[in-house]
Amino acid sequence: MNKTIATVLLCIPLIASPGCLFGGHSKVRREGTYVAASTMDQIRPGKTTKSWVRAVVGEPTERVRIDPAHELWKYAYTETKDSSGYVFLIFSGSDTKKTDNNVFIEFDGEVVSRTWRG
């Protein structure tokens, strides 16, 4: 009986300090030309110009001429998420997830006609 009480009393400090029992972290890296959602929100079809897009976002990864008046710009990037976590003396693990992403901006002449992620 005394051993059980002693074990419980020794475990109370561990239970009371959750910062020591479990934890983890996550890190995101992007390679290529990442276009933030806040930047995409500023691009207005019918109003935003090629020169503005080039100045704010940069040169596209790829350009495709659809016809003489229409052009498609593609911005490609790879997003890598590294995550790890642990539960003290029970479990430890990590995960890496890599995804390829694209942002497309279509122009009608010198003005944006539409944008999308794909």
C-alpha positions as CSV (number, residue, x, y, z in Angstrom):
1,M,0.0,0.0,0.0
2,N,2.8,2.4,0.9
3,K,4.5,1.7,-2.5
4,T,1.3,2.7,-4.3
5,I,1.0,5.9,-2.4
6,A,4.7,6.7,-3.0
7,T,4.3,6.0,-6.7
8,V,1.2,8.3,-7.0
9,L,3.0,11.0,-5.0
10,L,6.0,10.8,-7.4
11,C,3.7,11.0,-10.5
12,I,1.8,14.1,-9.3
13,P,4.6,16.6,-10.3
14,L,4.8,15.0,-13.7
15,I,1.1,15.3,-14.3
16,A,1.1,18.9,-12.9
17,S,3.7,20.0,-15.4
18,P,2.2,19.3,-18.9
19,G,5.0,21.2,-20.6
20,C,7.4,18.4,-19.7
21,L,5.0,15.6,-20.8
22,F,4.2,16.5,-24.3
23,G,5.2,18.9,-27.0
24,G,5.9,19.4,-30.7
25,H,6.7,21.8,-33.4
26,S,5.8,22.5,-37.0
27,K,7.8,24.2,-39.7
28,V,6.8,25.3,-43.2
29,R,9.3,25.9,-46.0
30,R,8.5,27.2,-49.5
31,E,10.6,27.0,-52.6
32,G,9.8,28.8,-55.8
33,T,7.4,31.8,-56.1
34,Y,4.8,31.7,-53.3
35,V,1.9,34.0,-53.8
36,A,0.2,34.8,-50.5
37,A,-3.6,34.9,-50.2
38,S,-3.4,38.5,-49.2
39,T,-1.6,39.2,-52.5
40,M,-4.2,37.3,-54.5
41,D,-6.9,39.3,-52.8
42,Q,-5.3,42.5,-54.2
43,I,-5.4,41.3,-57.8
44,R,-8.7,42.5,-59.3
45,P,-9.8,41.1,-62.7
46,G,-10.5,43.9,-65.1
47,K,-8.3,46.4,-63.2
48,T,-4.9,45.0,-62.2
49,T,-2.2,45.3,-64.9
50,K,0.6,43.0,-65.9
51,S,3.2,45.6,-64.8
52,W,1.6,45.6,-61.3
53,V,1.6,41.8,-61.1
54,R,5.2,41.7,-62.3
55,A,6.3,44.4,-59.8
56,V,4.5,42.8,-56.8
57,V,4.7,39.0,-57.4
58,G,7.8,38.9,-59.7
59,E,8.5,37.0,-63.0
60,P,6.3,34.0,-63.5
61,T,7.7,30.5,-63.6
62,E,6.1,29.9,-66.9
63,R,4.2,31.9,-69.6
64,V,1.8,30.5,-72.1
65,R,0.3,32.5,-75.0
66,I,-3.3,31.3,-75.4
67,D,-4.0,33.6,-78.4
68,P,-2.6,37.0,-79.5
69,A,-4.7,38.8,-76.8
70,H,-4.6,36.2,-74.0
71,E,-1.7,35.1,-71.9
72,L,-1.4,32.8,-68.9
73,W,1.2,33.2,-66.2
74,K,2.0,30.3,-63.8
75,Y,3.8,30.7,-60.5
76,A,5.0,27.4,-59.1
77,Y,6.2,26.6,-55.6
78,T,6.8,23.6,-53.4
79,E,5.6,23.6,-49.8
80,T,7.3,21.3,-47.3
81,K,5.7,20.9,-43.8
82,D,7.9,19.3,-41.1
83,S,6.0,18.3,-38.0
84,S,7.1,16.4,-34.9
85,G,5.7,15.7,-31.5
86,Y,6.3,13.6,-28.4
87,V,4.6,12.3,-25.3
88,F,7.2,11.9,-22.5
89,L,8.6,8.4,-22.5
90,I,5.7,7.0,-24.5
91,F,5.7,8.2,-28.1
92,S,7.8,10.3,-30.4
93,G,7.2,10.9,-34.1
94,S,7.7,13.2,-37.0
95,D,6.2,13.7,-40.4
96,T,7.2,15.5,-43.6
97,K,4.6,16.5,-46.2
98,K,5.7,17.9,-49.5
99,T,3.2,19.4,-52.0
100,D,3.6,21.1,-55.3
101,N,1.3,24.2,-55.8
102,N,0.6,26.6,-58.6
103,V,-1.0,30.0,-58.9
104,F,-2.4,31.0,-62.3
105,I,-3.0,34.5,-63.5
106,E,-4.7,35.0,-66.9
107,F,-4.5,38.2,-68.8
108,D,-6.7,39.7,-71.5
109,G,-4.3,42.2,-73.2
110,E,-2.5,44.0,-70.4
111,V,-5.2,43.5,-67.7
112,V,-5.9,40.5,-65.4
113,S,-9.0,38.5,-66.5
114,R,-9.0,35.9,-63.8
115,T,-6.8,34.2,-61.1
116,W,-6.9,30.8,-59.4
117,R,-4.8,28.2,-57.5
118,G,-4.4,24.8,-58.8
